[in-house]
Amino acid sequence: MQIKTYADYTANGETPEILFWVGCAGSFDQRAQKVTKAFVEILNHAGIHFAILGKEEMCTGDPARRAGNEFLFQMMAYNNIQTLNMYEVKKIVTTCPHCFNTLKNEYPELGGNYEVISHAVYLQHLINEGKIKLKDGGVFKGKKITYHDSCYLGRANGVFEAPREVLESLDADLIEMKRCRTNGLCCGAGGAQMFKEEESGETRVNWERTQEALQTGAETIASNCPFCLTMLTDGVKKNEKEETIQVLDLAEMIARSL
């Protein structure tokens, strides 16, 4: 995919509308790369002038801080802030709630002040403004979908309505899990748990959360986070339901309905 970097825009004396912060998962994880491509497809479809940092983008440092390595977090954050401030970046959109939370809430105290938007909210804006036209009778029309609130978008930042409005625009039948919104259950990957073995217990958090999703009878589990995507997909495989139940990011669902 031919995607311009911020350096490309700057060299031509231009400024993009937004910086798309891809994140580590969106760059390197094979499953999350599909979400990145879907979101780029949507941005191109909507005619948005956007850029990425490319090789100048580093990890936000979120896993380092959650795991207790504050020194590494600050080192990574300062590097990113220097790059972002050099390009005078104002508006950032990201497909990862972990990146979203860190850039929005933790970078300001280190000198990084930006308007940071989750792709769930940005998609809602594009739909409301009529920049995204969804085809009538799309692939998800009438299909049962349940939505999993990721911790960093939901409880941590209070973004509950936007992703649901995006799903409603697909004409789907949205079925809520018992634990949702402010009472939503973590997928089990937050707080750097993604990168370590769990402590001993009777079950895994992601298995329990997936069980709640399956009990709704939904054919699709919708997510907005690459970590949640991995954990819920693992839960679906554990239940041997991968032939009948799909776990998709909001961007993938919109891209399939354009």
C-alpha positions in Angstrom: 0.0 0.0 0.0 1.3 3.4 -0.9 0.9 5.6 2.2 2.6 8.9 2.5 4.7 9.7 5.6 4.7 13.0 7.5 8.2 13.5 6.1 6.8 13.2 2.5 4.2 15.9 3.2 6.7 18.2 4.9 9.1 17.9 2.0 6.3 19.2 -0.3 5.4 22.0 2.1 2.0 20.4 2.9 0.3 19.4 6.1 -2.0 16.3 6.3 -5.4 16.5 8.1 -4.4 13.7 10.5 -1.5 11.6 11.6 -2.5 7.9 11.7 -0.6 6.4 14.6 -0.3 2.7 13.5 1.1 1.3 16.8 3.2 -1.8 17.3 0.4 -4.3 16.9 -0.9 -2.6 13.8 2.6 -2.7 12.4 4.0 -6.1 13.3 1.1 -8.4 14.4 -0.3 -10.2 11.3 -3.9 -10.1 12.6 -3.7 -6.4 13.5 -2.2 -5.6 10.1 -5.5 -6.4 8.6 -7.2 -3.8 10.7 -4.5 -1.2 9.7 -5.2 -2.0 6.0 -8.9 -1.8 6.5 -8.7 1.6 8.2 -6.4 3.0 5.5 -9.0 1.7 2.9 -11.7 3.7 4.8 -9.5 6.9 4.9 -8.8 6.7 1.2 -12.5 6.0 0.5 -13.4 9.1 2.5 -10.8 11.3 0.8 -8.9 12.1 4.0 -5.4 13.4 3.6 -3.5 11.5 6.2 0.1 10.5 7.0 2.0 8.0 9.1 5.4 8.4 10.7 6.7 5.2 9.2 10.1 4.2 10.5 10.1 7.3 12.8 7.2 5.9 14.9 8.3 4.1 18.1 6.2 2.2 20.6 4.4 4.7 22.9 5.9 2.9 25.9 2.6 1.8 27.3 3.6 -1.9 28.0 6.9 -0.7 29.6 5.1 1.7 32.0 2.4 -0.9 32.8 5.1 -3.5 33.6 6.8 -1.0 35.9 9.7 0.2 33.8 9.2 3.9 34.1 12.7 4.8 32.8 12.1 3.0 29.5 8.6 4.5 29.2 9.9 8.1 29.6 12.8 7.4 27.2 10.4 6.2 24.5 7.8 8.9 25.1 10.4 11.7 24.9 11.6 10.3 21.5 8.1 10.2 20.1 7.3 13.7 21.5 10.4 15.1 19.9 9.4 13.7 16.5 5.7 14.8 16.8 6.6 18.3 17.9 9.2 18.6 15.2 6.4 18.0 12.6 4.1 20.2 14.6 1.5 17.4 14.7 -1.9 18.6 16.0 -4.4 15.7 15.4 -3.7 12.0 15.9 -6.0 9.1 15.1 -5.1 5.6 16.3 -6.7 2.1 16.0 -5.2 1.0 19.4 -6.8 2.1 22.7 -3.5 1.5 24.5 -1.8 4.0 22.2 -4.8 6.3 22.4 -4.8 6.4 26.2 -1.0 6.9 26.5 -0.9 9.7 23.8 -4.0 11.4 25.2 -3.5 11.2 28.9 0.1 10.5 29.6 2.1 12.5 27.0 0.9 16.0 28.0 2.9 15.9 31.3 6.0 15.2 29.2 5.3 18.0 26.8 3.3 16.2 24.2 -0.1 18.0 23.7 -2.2 16.7 20.8 -5.8 16.1 19.9 -6.0 12.3 20.1 -9.0 10.5 18.6 -9.8 6.8 18.7 -10.7 5.3 15.3 -14.1 4.3 16.7 -15.0 7.9 17.3 -13.3 9.0 14.0 -15.4 6.4 12.1 -18.6 7.7 13.8 -17.7 11.3 12.7 -17.0 10.2 9.1 -20.4 8.4 8.9 -22.3 11.3 10.5 -20.6 13.8 8.0 -21.6 11.6 5.1 -18.0 11.0 4.1 -18.5 7.2 4.4 -21.4 5.8 2.4 -22.4 2.3 3.4 -24.1 0.1 0.9 -27.7 -0.8 1.6 -28.2 -4.5 2.5 -24.5 -4.8 3.5 -22.9 -8.0 4.7 -23.9 -7.3 8.3 -27.5 -6.3 7.8 -29.7 -8.1 10.3 -26.8 -10.1 11.6 -26.4 -10.6 15.4 -23.4 -8.7 16.7 -22.1 -8.3 20.2 -19.7 -5.5 21.1 -16.8 -5.9 23.6 -15.8 -2.6 25.4 -12.0 -2.5 25.6 -10.8 -1.2 29.0 -8.8 1.8 27.7 -11.5 3.1 25.5 -14.5 2.2 27.7 -13.9 2.5 31.5 -10.6 4.5 31.2 -11.9 7.2 28.7 -15.7 6.9 28.8 -16.1 6.1 25.1 -19.2 3.9 25.0 -21.6 5.4 22.4 -19.4 6.0 19.4 -18.5 2.4 18.6 -22.2 1.3 19.1 -23.4 4.0 16.7 -20.9 2.7 14.2 -22.3 -0.8 14.5 -25.9 0.5 14.3 -25.0 2.2 11.0 -24.4 -1.3 9.6 -28.1 -2.2 10.2 -27.0 -5.0 12.5 -28.8 -6.5 15.5 -26.6 -5.4 18.4 -26.9 -7.7 21.5 -25.2 -6.5 24.7 -23.3 -8.9 27.0 -24.4 -8.9 30.6 -21.2 -7.1 31.6 -20.8 -4.1 29.3 -20.1 -0.4 29.3 -18.8 0.8 32.8 -19.3 -2.8 34.0 -17.4 -4.4 31.1 -15.0 -7.3 31.7 -11.3 -7.0 30.6 -10.2 -9.3 27.9 -7.2 -10.3 30.0 -4.4 -8.5 28.0 -4.4 -5.0 29.6 -1.7 -3.8 32.0 1.0 -5.6 30.1 -0.6 -9.0 30.9 -0.4 -9.6 27.1 3.3 -10.3 27.5 3.4 -12.6 30.5 1.9 -15.9 31.7 -1.1 -15.5 33.9 -1.1 -16.3 37.6 -2.7 -19.7 38.5 -6.5 -19.8 38.8 -9.5 -21.7 37.7 -9.9 -20.2 34.2 -8.4 -17.5 31.9 -9.9 -14.1 31.8 -10.2 -14.2 28.0 -12.0 -17.6 28.1 -14.5 -16.2 30.6 -15.1 -13.1 28.5 -15.5 -15.1 25.3 -18.0 -17.3 27.0 -20.1 -14.2 27.8 -19.9 -13.2 24.2 -21.0 -16.6 22.9 -23.9 -16.7 25.3 -25.5 -13.7 23.4 -25.9 -16.0 20.4 -24.1 -13.4 18.2 -22.4 -14.5 15.0 -19.8 -11.7 15.2 -17.9 -10.3 18.2 -16.9 -6.7 17.5 -13.8 -5.1 19.0 -11.8 -1.9 18.7 -8.5 -3.1 20.1 -5.7 -5.3 18.7 -5.1 -6.8 22.2 -8.8 -7.7 22.6 -8.9 -9.0 19.1 -6.1 -11.5 19.9 -7.6 -12.6 23.3 -11.2 -13.0 22.0 -10.0 -14.9 18.9 -8.1 -17.3 21.3 -11.3 -17.7 23.3 -13.3 -18.6 20.2 -10.7 -21.2 19.2 -10.7 -22.7 22.7 -14.5 -23.2 22.2 -13.9 -24.6 18.7 -16.3 -22.0 17.2 -13.9 -20.4 14.7 -15.9 -21.8 11.8 -19.1 -20.1 12.9 -18.1 -17.1 15.0 -15.9 -14.3 13.7 -14.0 -11.7 15.8 -13.7 -8.4 13.9 -12.5 -4.9 14.4 -14.9 -2.0 13.7 -12.7 -0.8 10.9 -12.8 -4.2 9.2 -16.6 -4.3 9.4 -17.0 -0.8 7.9 -14.4 -1.6 5.2 -16.4 -4.7 4.2 -19.6 -2.6 3.9 -18.3 0.3 1.8 
